[in-house]
Amino acid sequence: SGRVTINPLVLTTQIVQPSRSAFDPFRQSLKTRRVESNQIELQVKPIPPSFNGDTWLPAKRLRLTDDWDPNEDRLIAGEPLNRTVFLWAEGLNSGQLPELPIELPVSLKVYPDQAQTSEQETESGFSAIRQQKYAIIPNITGRIVFPEVSVKWWNTELDQIEVARIGE
């Protein structure tokens, strides 16, 4: 936090200029060009003392959802169930999205896929999504309760801590 100065970026390049000579039409000359951006001064706010989450996630909006396949209440022991968990944030890029803390009952075999992330630049910044897929195989019969998944984040528009939840 505090004052941050981003120094100018400098690009030096050479531009090929065609020959204007009628005697040697294949001769080319190079012109060196240097371009420089402006210096940027930023004032970065500190993390508010009231934030007590594991990962600092300052976003305009954050949503946590999941999708089940098959989407049924009754499962058969030994048959797979697929769960896809999505974390979507407006105001963050994909590199800022944390791993999702998914804990499942010990009566399940879980095979997570590699997480997929993507981002899109919008008029107001970035929008990013993290998708995590799990193949879940129940190995016992009976009632299975999937624990809640939650992510604490800082709402930059309301300037307050919020919690996105799925489950329970």
Residue pairs with C-beta under 8 A, 6 or more apart in sequence:
1 44
1 45
1 46
1 47
2 43
2 44
2 46
3 41
3 42
3 43
3 44
4 41
4 42
4 43
4 44
5 39
5 40
5 41
5 42
6 39
6 40
6 41
6 42
7 39
8 36
8 37
8 38
8 39
9 36
9 37
10 34
10 35
10 36
10 37
11 34
11 35
11 36
12 32
12 33
12 34
13 32
13 33
13 34
13 35
14 30
14 31
14 32
14 33
15 30
15 31
15 32
15 33
16 28
16 29
16 30
17 28
17 29
17 30
17 31
18 28
19 25
19 26
19 27
19 28
19 29
21 27
47 56
47 154
48 154
48 159
48 161
50 161
51 152
51 154
51 161
52 152
52 161
53 151
53 152
53 153
53 154
53 161
54 98
54 152
55 98
55 152
56 154
57 89
57 92
57 96
57 97
57 98
57 151
57 152
57 153
57 154
58 91
58 92
58 153
58 154
58 156
59 89
59 90
59 91
59 92
59 153
59 154
59 155
59 156
60 90
60 91
60 124
60 125
60 155
60 156
60 157
61 89
61 90
61 91
61 155
61 157
62 87
62 88
62 89
62 90
62 151
62 153
62 155
62 162
62 164
63 86
63 87
63 88
63 89
63 164
64 85
64 86
64 87
64 88
64 100
64 149
64 150
64 151
64 164
64 165
64 166
65 85
65 86
65 88
65 166
66 83
66 84
66 85
66 86
66 149
66 166
66 167
67 83
67 84
67 86
68 81
68 82
68 83
69 81
69 82
69 83
69 84
70 81
75 81
75 138
75 144
76 138
77 138
77 139
77 140
77 141
78 137
78 138
78 139
79 137
79 138
80 135
80 136
80 137
81 135
81 136
81 137
81 138
82 133
82 134
82 135
82 136
83 133
83 134
83 136
84 131
84 132
84 133
84 134
85 100
85 102
85 131
85 132
85 133
85 134
85 149
85 166
86 129
86 130
86 131
87 97
87 98
87 100
87 129
87 130
87 151
87 164
88 127
88 128
88 129
89 96
89 97
89 127
89 128
89 129
89 153
90 122
90 124
90 125
90 126
90 127
91 124
91 125
91 126
91 127
91 156
92 126
92 128
93 119
93 126
93 128
94 117
94 118
94 119
94 128
94 129
94 130
95 117
96 128
97 117
97 128
97 129
97 130
98 151
99 115
99 132
100 115
100 130
100 132
100 149
100 151
101 149
101 151
102 112
102 132
102 134
102 149
103 147
104 110
104 134
104 136
104 146
104 147
105 144
105 145
105 146
105 147
107 138
107 139
107 140
107 142
107 144
108 136
108 137
108 138
108 139
108 144
109 136
109 137
109 139
110 134
110 135
110 136
110 137
111 134
111 135
111 136
111 137
112 132
112 133
112 134
112 135
113 132
113 133
113 134
113 135
115 130
115 131
115 132
116 130
116 131
116 132
117 128
117 129
117 130
117 131
118 128
118 129
119 126
119 127
119 128
119 129
120 126
120 127
120 128
138 144
146 167
147 167
147 168
148 165
148 166
148 167
148 168
149 165
149 166
149 167
150 163
150 164
150 165
150 166
151 163
151 164
152 161
152 162
152 163
153 161
153 162
153 163
153 164
154 160
154 161
154 162
155 161
155 162
